[in-house]
């Protein structure tokens, strides 16, 4: 299903995740009803050591939403890790 630049995920297991086009034109997974990228939640959990409860408080989400995002990450970690790494390279080059 498409609407205003958004693409509903075909993965019925993760119905709470949808996709938006990023600045480079690639599809980026986000939490439905928000523009919060999956990789933002992953970075908060892994790099900053935030618990699901802390992430929920930081981004005004329910803990269930955070756990849904982390479950999506667990199923798609290679793609999301590659996206995080590519973004870090770009950021380092622009510093």
C-alpha positions as CSV (number, residue, x, y, z in Angstrom):
1,X,0.0,0.0,0.0
2,X,1.4,3.4,-0.9
3,X,0.4,6.8,0.4
4,X,2.2,10.2,0.2
5,X,5.7,8.7,-0.1
6,X,5.2,5.9,2.4
7,X,5.3,2.3,1.6
8,X,3.6,-0.2,3.9
9,X,5.8,-3.2,4.6
10,X,4.8,-6.4,3.0
11,X,6.1,-8.2,6.1
12,X,2.9,-9.0,8.1
13,X,5.0,-10.1,11.0
14,X,6.1,-6.5,11.6
15,X,3.0,-4.6,10.7
16,X,4.1,-1.7,13.0
17,X,7.0,-1.0,10.7
18,X,6.6,1.0,7.5
19,X,9.1,2.6,5.1
20,X,9.8,6.2,4.1
21,X,12.2,7.4,1.4
22,X,15.4,8.8,2.9
23,X,17.3,11.7,1.5
24,X,19.2,9.4,-0.8
25,X,16.0,7.9,-2.2
26,X,16.4,4.6,-0.4
27,X,13.6,3.1,1.7
28,X,14.2,3.5,5.5
29,X,12.2,1.5,8.1
30,X,10.4,3.6,10.6
31,X,7.9,3.0,13.4
32,X,4.3,3.5,12.0
33,X,2.8,6.8,12.9
34,X,6.2,8.4,13.6
35,X,9.3,9.3,11.6
36,X,11.4,7.5,14.1
37,X,13.9,5.3,12.3
38,X,14.5,1.8,13.4
39,X,18.2,2.5,13.4
40,X,17.7,5.3,15.9
41,X,16.2,3.0,18.4
42,X,19.0,0.4,17.7
43,X,21.7,3.0,18.3
44,X,20.0,4.1,21.6
45,X,19.9,0.5,22.7
46,X,23.4,-0.6,21.6
47,X,25.6,2.5,21.6
48,X,24.1,4.4,24.4
49,X,23.0,1.4,26.5
50,X,19.4,2.6,27.0
51,X,16.8,0.0,28.2
52,X,13.5,-0.3,26.3
53,X,11.9,1.7,29.1
54,X,14.5,4.5,28.7
55,X,14.1,4.6,24.9
56,X,10.3,4.7,25.3
57,X,10.6,7.7,27.7
58,X,13.2,9.5,25.4
59,X,11.1,9.2,22.3
60,X,7.6,9.3,23.8
61,X,6.7,5.7,22.9
62,X,5.3,2.7,24.7
63,X,7.7,0.0,25.8
64,X,5.8,-2.4,23.5
65,X,6.6,-0.1,20.5
66,X,10.2,-0.2,21.4
67,X,10.2,-4.0,21.7
68,X,8.5,-4.2,18.3
69,X,11.2,-2.1,16.8
70,X,13.9,-4.2,18.4
71,X,12.2,-7.4,17.2
72,X,12.2,-6.0,13.7
73,X,15.9,-5.2,14.1
74,X,16.6,-8.8,15.3
75,X,15.1,-10.1,12.0
76,X,16.8,-7.5,9.8
77,X,20.0,-6.8,11.6
78,X,22.4,-7.2,8.7
79,X,20.6,-4.6,6.6
80,X,20.2,-2.1,9.5
81,X,23.8,-2.6,10.7
82,X,25.0,-1.9,7.1
83,X,22.9,1.3,7.0
84,X,24.2,2.5,10.3
85,X,27.8,1.8,9.2
86,X,27.3,3.7,5.9
87,X,25.8,6.6,7.7
88,X,28.8,6.7,10.2
89,X,31.2,6.8,7.3
90,X,29.4,9.7,5.7
91,X,29.2,11.6,9.0
92,X,33.0,11.0,9.6
93,X,33.8,12.4,6.1
94,X,31.8,15.5,6.8
95,X,33.4,16.4,10.1
